[in-house]
């Protein structure tokens, strides 16, 4: 066994604590970019959705050189919904940079990612970021991090973690909050001293665990992973050991290593290195690339089970096929089964209907990102209300529980506690994080959080911050009240007019603007009552000799409530669907015909009374 002059690290943290920004600064200060090179912010967030939302969705690989040592860096997502990404990439590294906001301290995702890292016996370095915040409380946050380490059962080596204070945005770091160097040298120094070099055997037969899949239009599927032992050569015949234990013969095309943002084509790569391989078209995540003569499998990647499911269906609305390119069940099936090749925490099941597929994931955001990607690719589909996945444990019906943290103004405390009480939440802790802000910690059923974010933001006047992560399964908590109001349903197919919408807005809140095409059974607003109300939003004002139709211009419409995809998914009820096309997001009833809706309501009432 010999040590290689390489360090393999992952950067883990809660969302928005500065992971990707820190990688930016590390790349710049290590001389990765030319002096005159124009570099965008968050350079690793290359996906359109990542840039728009300011979040990392897919784990990314990069590498920097610091004083003759190569540091392979894996940037990971901070959202709990993309935990599957974090779980698999941690297999590639020997240590982690745990980044914690100097004000917020450890958050739910901090707990989740740290727990995974500690279980894999990885050595941590704690980086207290955003040290330049006026409300920073670095010493308290370090104590909170230490408490979290102890709570999660860290061993002695892991508890002896170094602490670096930094401002990733300004590219500065140091060992005391008020004595920072003018660059990141202290951080680089700690990485070299604290993260172990990979101990490798280059003479042993080849072993590599497939951790990530990428795709290139020119070379096809790209397999990314760390070489555990041996050497990978270009053009070498290898054994591909599948998850079920079967062995396929394959041949490595190109071997790439990472340098900055580029992949370098090399003739071979040794154990300890993170590499990208081409030519292995049938490889999937969790499988082993091994020596052809000594095929030995590595332990496969195990990720937490999904907690939320939805039905993805072929669009059968009256406007189906008008805006999308891919509308058939065959195209929908192909796209979903292609997704599970790379998205390890997703599950896709076929149902009794050929036009419907049950898709399960980690949370609403996880599923909505998939839907958003599909609509941008030209797919049309319909999705049902998200439902939690129940389990029977020791004969008891159990449901997924989320660990929720709410940072809110003190004035909103009573309202938020009341809201969550109705949703069967159990308060765990309450603490002050500033003179005016309070932190509430809860255990809450996952189904209780569906539709909660909108109410939460309303009650905290947009000042509240909430985040949650999967906690575990607990016995079923009982019924949770759903939406208290009905909806306004379009009476007939046509085009919404100002006159029609003006009449309808007296009945509730409108969701559409004039000029929008509607069909019978489409949801156009929220009713002010518990019951659904049918409205004719396409009604025109008839011209008479007494009054001109231009009088319509004087009608005043309230600003409509336009839903984002996530809001639409949270809003709909059991008997409703969200229709998604490349251009539109529409809400509709499952049954467009009024008589069919009445029959469905009677059938549901009968079955509920029988229970």
Secondary structure, 3 states (H helix, E strand, C coil): CEECCEEEEEEEECCCCCHHHHHHHHHHHCCCCCCCCCCCCCCCCCCHHHHHHCCCCCCEEEEEEECCEEEEEEECCCCHHHHHHHHHHHHHCCEEEEEEECCCCCCHHHHHHHHHHHHCCCEEEEEEECCCCCCCCHHHHHHHHHHHHHHCCCCHHHHCCCEEEEECCCCEEECECCECCCCCHHHHHHHHHHCCCCEECCCCCCEEEEEEEEEECCCEEEEEEEEEECEEECCCEEEEECCCCCEEEEECCCEEEEEECEEEEECEEECCCEEEEECCCCCCCCCEEEECCCCCCCCCCCCCCCCEEEEEECCCCCCCCCCCCECCHHHHHHHHHHHHHHCCCCEEEECCCCCEEEEEECCHHHHHHHHHHHHHCCECEEECCCEECCEEECCEEEEEEEEEEEEEEHHHHHHHHHHHHHCCCEEEEEEECCCCEEEEEEEEEHHHHCCHHHHHHHHCCCCCEEEEEEEEEEECCCCCCCCCCCEEEECCCEECCHHHHHHHHHHEEECCCCCCEECCCEEEEEECCCCCEEECCCCCCCCCCCCCHHHHHHCCCCCCCCCCHHHHHHHCCCCEEEEECCCCEEEEECCCCHHHHHHHHHHHHHHHHHC
